[in-house]
Amino acid sequence: MSELDALVARLTALETVTRQLMTHLAVRADDPRRWVATRKTLALAALEAEPRAEIERVRHAIDGFFDPLETVATAYAQTGSGGTSPSRGR
């Protein structure tokens, strides 16, 4: 495995773990969809300080990261059980 392949594998693993953690936190929020939307807005706002041309690629990557989370949060919120988990906050 080349150094680039190893780096790609590590980044993929990090993205997977981060997505699972964020989903876990979102479904425990009072408003899961809004919680995810706020985190996405904060991530995109951090890009505003960077005037580089690559920003559009990063913005696209952020959208790709958060879109599945928004879908999960929306589905969870529609079940009517958002924020009512007895294990909330644990």
Secondary structure as GFF3:
##gff-version 3
##sequence-region A 1 90
A	DSSP	alpha_helix	3	26	.	.	.	ID=ss1
A	DSSP	alpha_helix	32	47	.	.	.	ID=ss2
A	DSSP	alpha_helix	55	78	.	.	.	ID=ss3
###
